[in-house]
């Protein structure tokens, strides 16, 4: 079971990443290398992000490659929450 939570806001050129336990946040380019690094650093956490018209797919692939648990949520539900 993940011990931490990472929220990600996805866009075409970058992702904004916020780690709940540390309060650390960063803007990361959506290059394969940068997304692989994010996935490695996310070990032990649950990564949560909204669907973003397909822009989230490279992040999902990087997380799947490193077997990091993820939750892709409906943007309408996230806004309502």
C-alpha positions as CSV (number, residue, x, y, z in Angstrom):
1,X,0.0,0.0,0.0
2,X,1.4,3.4,-0.9
3,X,2.7,5.5,1.9
4,X,2.5,8.9,0.1
5,X,0.4,10.8,-2.4
6,X,1.6,12.7,-5.4
7,X,-0.7,15.0,-7.3
8,X,0.1,15.8,-10.9
9,X,-1.4,18.5,-13.2
10,X,-0.8,17.4,-16.7
11,X,-0.4,19.6,-19.8
12,X,1.1,19.1,-23.2
13,X,4.6,20.5,-22.5
14,X,5.0,19.9,-18.8
15,X,3.6,18.4,-15.6
16,X,3.3,20.1,-12.3
17,X,4.1,17.6,-9.5
18,X,3.3,18.1,-5.8
19,X,4.3,15.5,-3.2
20,X,2.0,15.7,-0.2
21,X,4.4,14.4,2.5
22,X,7.2,16.9,1.8
23,X,5.3,19.7,0.2
24,X,7.8,19.7,-2.6
25,X,6.5,20.8,-6.0
26,X,8.2,21.1,-9.4
27,X,7.4,21.8,-13.0
28,X,8.8,18.9,-15.1
29,X,9.0,18.8,-19.0
30,X,7.2,15.9,-20.6
31,X,10.3,14.4,-22.1
32,X,10.6,10.6,-21.8
33,X,13.7,11.0,-19.6
34,X,12.1,13.5,-17.2
35,X,8.9,11.4,-16.9
36,X,11.1,8.3,-16.2
37,X,12.8,10.2,-13.4
38,X,9.5,11.3,-12.0
39,X,8.3,7.7,-12.0
40,X,11.5,6.4,-10.2
41,X,11.1,9.1,-7.6
42,X,7.5,8.2,-7.1
43,X,8.3,4.7,-5.7
44,X,6.2,4.1,-2.6
45,X,3.5,6.7,-3.5
46,X,0.2,6.8,-5.3
47,X,0.2,9.2,-8.2
48,X,-3.1,11.0,-8.9
49,X,-3.9,13.0,-12.0
50,X,-6.8,14.1,-14.2
51,X,-7.4,12.8,-17.7
52,X,-6.1,15.5,-20.0
53,X,-7.1,14.6,-23.6
54,X,-4.4,12.0,-23.9
55,X,-1.6,14.2,-22.6
56,X,-1.5,12.0,-19.5
57,X,-0.6,8.9,-21.5
58,X,3.3,9.3,-21.5
59,X,3.1,9.8,-17.7
60,X,0.9,6.7,-17.3
61,X,3.4,4.7,-19.4
62,X,6.4,5.8,-17.3
63,X,4.5,5.0,-14.1
64,X,3.5,1.5,-15.4
65,X,7.1,0.8,-16.5
66,X,8.2,1.3,-12.8
67,X,5.0,-0.3,-11.4
68,X,4.0,2.9,-9.5
69,X,0.3,2.8,-8.5
70,X,-1.7,5.5,-10.2
71,X,-5.2,7.0,-10.2
72,X,-6.5,8.7,-13.3
73,X,-9.5,10.7,-12.2
74,X,-12.4,12.4,-14.1
75,X,-11.7,16.2,-14.2
76,X,-15.3,17.1,-13.5
77,X,-15.3,15.0,-10.3
78,X,-11.9,16.5,-9.2
79,X,-13.3,20.0,-9.7
80,X,-16.4,19.2,-7.8
81,X,-14.3,17.7,-4.9
